């Protein structure tokens, strides 16, 4: 076997057994709506997290979360989404 073929095979196995399961687990963990406490207002809000973004960013390190919808929007639409840093979300 050539060196290039061997390296491509190792990369494919790594993708299949490491990267893909991590991304899939992050997608299923962060999909759907969840109730979180808004640090700005102190009220419980229903937040939808972008599961695709969480899955794509889970591979190199911890998932970076981004809210796509919140029950407190549009009144508080310019928020910094600090509610996603709470342990109850992760």
N, CA, C and O atoms as CSV, one atom per row, in Angstrom:
chain,resi,resn,atom,element,x,y,z
A,1,UNK,N,N,0.835,-1.171,0.000
A,1,UNK,CA,C,0.000,0.000,0.000
A,1,UNK,C,C,0.888,1.246,0.000
A,1,UNK,O,O,1.919,1.294,0.670
A,2,UNK,N,N,0.474,2.224,-0.746
A,2,UNK,CA,C,1.212,3.480,-0.784
A,2,UNK,C,C,1.013,4.262,0.504
A,2,UNK,O,O,0.038,4.060,1.227
A,3,UNK,N,N,1.942,5.149,0.775
A,3,UNK,CA,C,1.850,5.978,1.977
A,3,UNK,C,C,0.623,6.881,1.923
A,3,UNK,O,O,-0.063,7.054,2.931
A,4,UNK,N,N,0.344,7.451,0.769
A,4,UNK,CA,C,-0.810,8.339,0.623
A,4,UNK,C,C,-2.114,7.587,0.885
A,4,UNK,O,O,-3.005,8.110,1.555
A,5,UNK,N,N,-2.230,6.398,0.376
A,5,UNK,CA,C,-3.433,5.591,0.584
A,5,UNK,C,C,-3.589,5.238,2.058
A,5,UNK,O,O,-4.697,5.276,2.594
A,6,UNK,N,N,-2.497,4.898,2.703
A,6,UNK,CA,C,-2.534,4.556,4.122
A,6,UNK,C,C,-2.972,5.754,4.958
A,6,UNK,O,O,-3.803,5.614,5.855
A,7,UNK,N,N,-2.421,6.922,4.671
A,7,UNK,CA,C,-2.806,8.127,5.405
A,7,UNK,C,C,-4.266,8.489,5.173
A,7,UNK,O,O,-4.955,8.909,6.103
A,8,UNK,N,N,-4.737,8.333,3.960
A,8,UNK,CA,C,-6.152,8.609,3.669
A,8,UNK,C,C,-7.054,7.629,4.412
A,8,UNK,O,O,-8.122,8.011,4.891
A,9,UNK,N,N,-6.639,6.386,4.511
A,9,UNK,CA,C,-7.413,5.387,5.232
A,9,UNK,C,C,-7.455,5.710,6.725
A,9,UNK,O,O,-8.507,5.592,7.353
A,10,UNK,N,N,-6.335,6.112,7.290
A,10,UNK,CA,C,-6.291,6.491,8.703
A,10,UNK,C,C,-7.188,7.708,8.956
A,10,UNK,O,O,-7.910,7.751,9.952
A,11,UNK,N,N,-7.141,8.685,8.062
A,11,UNK,CA,C,-7.987,9.869,8.203
A,11,UNK,C,C,-9.470,9.503,8.106
A,11,UNK,O,O,-10.282,10.037,8.861
A,12,UNK,N,N,-9.830,8.614,7.204
A,12,UNK,CA,C,-11.226,8.192,7.057
A,12,UNK,C,C,-11.708,7.447,8.301
A,12,UNK,O,O,-12.840,7.643,8.742
A,13,UNK,N,N,-10.861,6.603,8.861
A,13,UNK,CA,C,-11.235,5.872,10.078
A,13,UNK,C,C,-11.399,6.844,11.246
A,13,UNK,O,O,-12.323,6.705,12.047
A,14,UNK,N,N,-10.505,7.826,11.343
A,14,UNK,CA,C,-10.626,8.842,12.390
A,14,UNK,C,C,-11.903,9.640,12.245
A,14,UNK,O,O,-12.572,9.938,13.234
A,15,UNK,N,N,-12.242,9.987,11.019
A,15,UNK,CA,C,-13.479,10.725,10.764
A,15,UNK,C,C,-14.692,9.896,11.161
A,15,UNK,O,O,-15.625,10.404,11.783
A,16,UNK,N,N,-14.674,8.634,10.802
A,16,UNK,CA,C,-15.810,7.756,11.057
A,16,UNK,C,C,-15.994,7.436,12.537
A,16,UNK,O,O,-17.121,7.402,13.031
A,17,UNK,N,N,-14.893,7.202,13.244
A,17,UNK,CA,C,-15.002,6.735,14.627
A,17,UNK,C,C,-14.782,7.802,15.692
A,17,UNK,O,O,-15.043,7.550,16.868
A,18,UNK,N,N,-14.310,8.979,15.314
A,18,UNK,CA,C,-14.070,10.024,16.309
A,18,UNK,C,C,-14.903,11.265,16.006
A,18,UNK,O,O,-15.721,11.679,16.827
A,19,UNK,N,N,-14.702,11.853,14.848
A,19,UNK,CA,C,-15.330,13.131,14.518
A,19,UNK,C,C,-16.843,12.993,14.379
A,19,UNK,O,O,-17.591,13.769,14.974
A,20,UNK,N,N,-17.289,12.041,13.623
A,20,UNK,CA,C,-18.724,11.876,13.379
A,20,UNK,C,C,-19.525,11.606,14.659
A,20,UNK,O,O,-20.556,12.247,14.857
A,21,UNK,N,N,-19.101,10.689,15.533
A,21,UNK,CA,C,-19.871,10.480,16.767
A,21,UNK,C,C,-19.927,11.713,17.669
A,21,UNK,O,O,-20.955,11.970,18.296
A,22,UNK,N,N,-18.836,12.477,17.743
A,22,UNK,CA,C,-18.835,13.688,18.565
A,22,UNK,C,C,-19.834,14.703,18.017
A,22,UNK,O,O,-20.601,15.297,18.775
A,23,UNK,N,N,-19.824,14.897,16.707
A,23,UNK,CA,C,-20.736,15.853,16.082
A,23,UNK,C,C,-22.199,15.406,16.228
A,23,UNK,O,O,-23.069,16.228,16.513
A,24,UNK,N,N,-22.464,14.140,16.039
A,24,UNK,CA,C,-23.830,13.630,16.164
A,24,UNK,C,C,-24.334,13.783,17.596
A,24,UNK,O,O,-25.477,14.187,17.812
A,25,UNK,N,N,-23.491,13.464,18.567
A,25,UNK,CA,C,-23.893,13.593,19.970
A,25,UNK,C,C,-24.206,15.044,20.312
A,25,UNK,O,O,-25.187,15.316,21.004
A,26,UNK,N,N,-23.390,15.974,19.840
A,26,UNK,CA,C,-23.639,17.398,20.112
A,26,UNK,C,C,-24.932,17.855,19.439
A,26,UNK,O,O,-25.694,18.623,20.027
A,27,UNK,N,N,-25.189,17.396,18.223
A,27,UNK,CA,C,-26.418,17.781,17.531
A,27,UNK,C,C,-27.646,17.345,18.317
A,27,UNK,O,O,-28.557,18.144,18.535
A,28,UNK,N,N,-27.680,16.091,18.744
A,28,UNK,CA,C,-28.848,15.593,19.465
A,28,UNK,C,C,-28.960,16.180,20.873
A,28,UNK,O,O,-30.065,16.296,21.403
A,29,UNK,N,N,-27.838,16.550,21.481
A,29,UNK,CA,C,-27.884,17.139,22.816
A,29,UNK,C,C,-28.467,18.546,22.783
A,29,UNK,O,O,-29.178,18.932,23.711
A,30,UNK,N,N,-28.187,19.317,21.744
A,30,UNK,CA,C,-28.584,20.721,21.723
A,30,UNK,C,C,-29.772,21.039,20.817
A,30,UNK,O,O,-30.114,22.212,20.666
A,31,UNK,N,N,-30.402,20.058,20.219
A,31,UNK,CA,C,-31.567,20.365,19.382
A,31,UNK,C,C,-32.793,20.556,20.263
A,31,UNK,O,O,-32.860,20.048,21.383
A,32,UNK,N,N,-33.748,21.287,19.742
A,32,UNK,CA,C,-34.991,21.527,20.469
A,32,UNK,C,C,-34.929,22.752,21.362
A,32,UNK,O,O,-33.891,23.400,21.489
A,33,UNK,N,N,-36.055,23.051,21.972
A,33,UNK,CA,C,-36.164,24.215,22.863
A,33,UNK,C,C,-35.855,23.771,24.286
A,33,UNK,O,O,-36.107,22.631,24.676
A,34,UNK,N,N,-35.303,24.706,25.045
A,34,UNK,CA,C,-35.026,24.427,26.452
A,34,UNK,C,C,-35.268,25.674,27.278
A,34,UNK,O,O,-35.112,26.794,26.793
A,35,UNK,N,N,-35.645,25.475,28.507
A,35,UNK,CA,C,-35.873,26.593,29.412
A,35,UNK,C,C,-34.597,26.970,30.136
A,35,UNK,O,O,-33.946,26.117,30.740
A,36,UNK,N,N,-34.243,28.221,30.080
A,36,UNK,CA,C,-33.062,28.731,30.778
A,36,UNK,C,C,-33.433,30.025,31.492
A,36,UNK,O,O,-34.394,30.699,31.124
A,37,UNK,N,N,-32.666,30.355,32.505
A,37,UNK,CA,C,-32.878,31.605,33.219
A,37,UNK,C,C,-32.086,32.702,32.539
A,37,UNK,O,O,-30.872,32.588,32.372
A,38,UNK,N,N,-32.763,33.749,32.153
A,38,UNK,CA,C,-32.122,34.875,31.478
A,38,UNK,C,C,-31.312,35.673,32.501
A,38,UNK,O,O,-31.870,36.139,33.495
A,39,UNK,N,N,-30.002,35.838,32.274
A,39,UNK,CA,C,-29.209,36.603,33.240
A,39,UNK,C,C,-29.537,38.088,33.234
A,39,UNK,O,O,-29.254,38.791,34.204
A,40,UNK,N,N,-30.125,38.568,32.158
A,40,UNK,CA,C,-30.462,39.999,32.037
A,40,UNK,C,C,-31.738,40.340,32.799
A,40,UNK,O,O,-31.798,41.359,33.487
A,41,UNK,N,N,-32.768,39.483,32.676
A,41,UNK,CA,C,-34.060,39.781,33.285
A,41,UNK,C,C,-34.372,38.925,34.505
A,41,UNK,O,O,-35.208,39.313,35.321
A,42,UNK,N,N,-33.722,37.769,34.654
A,42,UNK,CA,C,-34.000,36.856,35.749
A,42,UNK,C,C,-35.220,35.992,35.525
A,42,UNK,O,O,-35.630,35.258,36.424
A,43,UNK,N,N,-35.813,36.065,34.335
A,43,UNK,CA,C,-37.022,35.324,33.986
A,43,UNK,C,C,-36.621,34.058,33.227
A,43,UNK,O,O,-35.613,34.045,32.521
A,44,UNK,N,N,-37.405,33.005,33.375
A,44,UNK,CA,C,-37.168,31.791,32.599
A,44,UNK,C,C,-37.614,32.024,31.167
A,44,UNK,O,O,-38.729,32.484,30.920
A,45,UNK,N,N,-36.736,31.705,30.226
A,45,UNK,CA,C,-37.013,31.910,28.805
A,45,UNK,C,C,-36.866,30.588,28.070
A,45,UNK,O,O,-36.073,29.733,28.465
A,46,UNK,N,N,-37.627,30.427,27.006
A,46,UNK,CA,C,-37.519,29.271,26.123
A,46,UNK,C,C,-36.553,29.633,24.999
A,46,UNK,O,O,-36.799,30.575,24.247
A,47,UNK,N,N,-35.457,28.887,24.885
A,47,UNK,CA,C,-34.411,29.200,23.911
A,47,UNK,C,C,-34.235,28.027,22.954
A,47,UNK,O,O,-34.226,26.868,23.370
A,48,UNK,N,N,-34.095,28.341,21.670
A,48,UNK,CA,C,-33.750,27.346,20.669
A,48,UNK,C,C,-32.288,27.550,20.295
A,48,UNK,O,O,-31.884,28.649,19.917
A,49,UNK,N,N,-31.499,26.484,20.403
A,49,UNK,CA,C,-30.077,26.537,20.097
A,49,UNK,C,C,-29.854,25.981,18.695
A,49,UNK,O,O,-30.493,25.009,18.291
A,50,UNK,N,N,-28.944,26.607,17.962
A,50,UNK,CA,C,-28.583,26.135,16.627
A,50,UNK,C,C,-27.784,24.844,16.769
A,50,UNK,O,O,-26.580,24.882,17.023
A,51,UNK,N,N,-28.452,23.694,16.606
A,51,UNK,CA,C,-27.820,22.392,16.807
A,51,UNK,C,C,-26.758,22.105,15.749
A,51,UNK,O,O,-25.756,21.455,16.047
A,52,UNK,N,N,-26.957,22.574,14.535
A,52,UNK,CA,C,-25.957,22.359,13.478
A,52,UNK,C,C,-24.660,23.082,13.812
A,52,UNK,O,O,-23.575,22.535,13.615
A,53,UNK,N,N,-24.766,24.301,14.313
A,53,UNK,CA,C,-23.577,25.064,14.701
A,53,UNK,C,C,-22.883,24.399,15.883
A,53,UNK,O,O,-21.655,24.320,15.918
A,54,UNK,N,N,-23.655,23.925,16.839
A,54,UNK,CA,C,-23.084,23.239,18.001
A,54,UNK,C,C,-22.348,21.970,17.569
A,54,UNK,O,O,-21.274,21.669,18.091
A,55,UNK,N,N,-22.917,21.229,16.622
A,55,UNK,CA,C,-22.273,19.999,16.138
A,55,UNK,C,C,-20.995,20.305,15.373
A,55,UNK,O,O,-19.993,19.609,15.537
A,56,UNK,N,N,-21.018,21.337,14.542
A,56,UNK,CA,C,-19.844,21.678,13.741
A,56,UNK,C,C,-18.694,22.180,14.606
A,56,UNK,O,O,-17.531,21.958,14.272
A,57,UNK,N,N,-19.000,22.846,15.702
A,57,UNK,CA,C,-17.947,23.384,16.559
A,57,UNK,C,C,-17.549,22.428,17.675
A,57,UNK,O,O,-16.607,22.718,18.413
A,58,UNK,N,N,-18.237,21.293,17.823
A,58,UNK,CA,C,-17.929,20.342,18.883
A,58,UNK,C,C,-16.671,19.545,18.596
A,58,UNK,O,O,-16.033,19.046,19.523
A,59,UNK,N,N,-16.305,19.416,17.338
A,59,UNK,CA,C,-15.181,18.555,16.971
A,59,UNK,C,C,-13.840,19.108,17.462
A,59,UNK,O,O,-13.078,18.353,18.065
A,60,UNK,N,N,-13.512,20.377,17.237
A,60,UNK,CA,C,-12.203,20.842,17.705
A,60,UNK,C,C,-12.154,21.154,19.200
A,60,UNK,O,O,-11.064,21.312,19.750
A,61,UNK,N,N,-13.290,21.245,19.862
A,61,UNK,CA,C,-13.310,21.567,21.290
A,61,UNK,C,C,-14.736,21.621,21.783
A,61,UNK,O,O,-15.620,21.039,21.155
A,62,UNK,N,N,-14.992,22.302,22.893
A,62,UNK,CA,C,-16.359,22.407,23.393
A,62,UNK,C,C,-17.262,23.130,22.388
A,62,UNK,O,O,-16.826,24.045,21.690
A,63,UNK,N,N,-18.505,22.710,22.328
A,63,UNK,CA,C,-19.464,23.322,21.409
A,63,UNK,C,C,-19.628,24.804,21.716
A,63,UNK,O,O,-19.741,25.199,22.877
A,64,UNK,N,N,-19.641,25.614,20.671
A,64,UNK,CA,C,-19.972,27.031,20.820
A,64,UNK,C,C,-21.456,27.157,20.506
A,64,UNK,O,O,-21.897,26.841,19.401
A,65,UNK,N,N,-22.207,27.615,21.473
A,65,UNK,CA,C,-23.659,27.659,21.326
A,65,UNK,C,C,-24.116,29.018,20.823
A,65,UNK,O,O,-23.550,30.059,21.159
A,66,UNK,N,N,-25.162,28.970,20.003
A,66,UNK,CA,C,-25.744,30.184,19.431
A,66,UNK,C,C,-27.257,30.006,19.434
A,66,UNK,O,O,-27.774,29.034,18.883
A,67,UNK,N,N,-27.955,30.938,20.049
A,67,UNK,CA,C,-29.422,30.872,20.087
A,67,UNK,C,C,-29.993,31.391,18.777
A,67,UNK,O,O,-29.578,32.437,18.277
A,68,UNK,N,N,-30.947,30.651,18.227
A,68,UNK,CA,C,-31.622,31.091,17.012
A,68,UNK,C,C,-32.989,31.679,17.313
A,68,UNK,O,O,-33.563,32.384,16.483
A,69,UNK,N,N,-33.518,31.387,18.511
A,69,UNK,CA,C,-34.821,31.919,18.891
A,69,UNK,C,C,-34.906,31.945,20.411
A,69,UNK,O,O,-34.362,31.079,21.097
A,70,UNK,N,N,-35.595,32.947,20.916
A,70,UNK,CA,C,-35.781,33.083,22.364
A,70,UNK,C,C,-37.171,33.661,22.600
A,70,UNK,O,O,-37.636,34.512,21.842
A,71,UNK,N,N,-37.832,33.190,23.664
A,71,UNK,CA,C,-39.181,33.684,23.952
A,71,UNK,C,C,-39.170,35.139,24.413
A,71,UNK,O,O,-40.224,35.775,24.424
A,72,UNK,N,N,-38.026,35.680,24.788
A,72,UNK,CA,C,-37.938,37.081,25.213
A,72,UNK,C,C,-37.634,38.031,24.057
A,72,UNK,O,O,-37.625,39.249,24.234
A,73,UNK,N,N,-37.389,37.475,22.889
A,73,UNK,CA,C,-37.157,38.329,21.710
A,73,UNK,C,C,-38.508,38.756,21.166
A,73,UNK,O,O,-39.448,37.983,21.352
A,74,UNK,N,N,-38.712,39.851,20.540
A,74,UNK,CA,C,-37.763,40.859,20.080
A,74,UNK,C,C,-37.444,41.924,21.122
A,74,UNK,O,O,-36.604,42.787,20.868
A,75,UNK,N,N,-38.090,41.888,22.292
A,75,UNK,CA,C,-37.830,42.933,23.288
A,75,UNK,C,C,-36.363,42.982,23.702
A,75,UNK,O,O,-35.812,44.065,23.897
A,76,UNK,N,N,-35.725,41.816,23.838
A,76,UNK,CA,C,-34.336,41.735,24.268
A,76,UNK,C,C,-33.468,41.119,23.170
A,76,UNK,O,O,-32.580,40.315,23.455
A,77,UNK,N,N,-33.723,41.491,21.932
A,77,UNK,CA,C,-33.055,40.847,20.790
A,77,UNK,C,C,-31.562,41.117,20.731
A,77,UNK,O,O,-30.838,40.308,20.151
A,78,UNK,N,N,-31.067,42.190,21.290
A,78,UNK,CA,C,-29.654,42.507,21.202
A,78,UNK,C,C,-28.818,41.909,22.322
A,78,UNK,O,O,-27.711,42.380,22.584
A,79,UNK,N,N,-29.327,40.885,22.981
A,79,UNK,CA,C,-28.617,40.334,24.136
A,79,UNK,C,C,-27.336,39.619,23.719
A,79,UNK,O,O,-27.154,39.271,22.553
A,80,UNK,N,N,-26.470,39.412,24.674
A,80,UNK,CA,C,-25.181,38.758,24.407
A,80,UNK,C,C,-25.279,37.238,24.511
A,80,UNK,O,O,-24.265,36.554,24.372
A,81,UNK,N,N,-26.446,36.702,24.748
A,81,UNK,CA,C,-26.714,35.275,24.868
A,81,UNK,C,C,-25.888,34.630,25.975
A,81,UNK,O,O,-25.415,33.503,25.830
A,82,UNK,N,N,-25.716,35.353,27.085
A,82,UNK,CA,C,-24.978,34.832,28.221
A,82,UNK,C,C,-25.685,33.648,28.877
A,82,UNK,O,O,-25.054,32.877,29.600
A,83,UNK,N,N,-26.975,33.499,28.635
A,83,UNK,CA,C,-27.730,32.409,29.227
A,83,UNK,C,C,-27.222,31.056,28.738
A,83,UNK,O,O,-27.417,30.045,29.412
A,84,UNK,N,N,-26.577,31.025,27.582
A,84,UNK,CA,C,-26.088,29.760,27.018
A,84,UNK,C,C,-24.810,29.298,27.692
A,84,UNK,O,O,-24.367,28.176,27.445
A,85,UNK,N,N,-24.198,30.125,28.536
A,85,UNK,CA,C,-22.981,29.744,29.248
A,85,UNK,C,C,-23.273,29.032,30.565
A,85,UNK,O,O,-22.360,28.506,31.201
A,86,UNK,N,N,-24.533,29.014,30.975
A,86,UNK,CA,C,-24.902,28.408,32.252
A,86,UNK,C,C,-24.780,26.888,32.182
A,86,UNK,O,O,-25.004,26.296,31.126
A,87,UNK,N,N,-24.427,26.257,33.298
A,87,UNK,CA,C,-24.306,24.786,33.326
A,87,UNK,C,C,-25.616,24.075,33.011
A,87,UNK,O,O,-25.592,22.946,32.523
A,88,UNK,N,N,-26.757,24.703,33.277
A,88,UNK,CA,C,-28.047,24.055,33.001
A,88,UNK,C,C,-28.258,23.835,31.512
A,88,UNK,O,O,-29.038,22.962,31.131
A,89,UNK,N,N,-27.589,24.598,30.664
A,89,UNK,CA,C,-27.719,24.434,29.225
A,89,UNK,C,C,-26.783,23.352,28.729
A,89,UNK,O,O,-27.158,22.554,27.870
A,90,UNK,N,N,-25.599,23.314,29.245
A,90,UNK,CA,C,-24.582,22.361,28.788
A,90,UNK,C,C,-24.897,20.987,29.309
A,90,UNK,O,O,-24.161,20.039,29.037
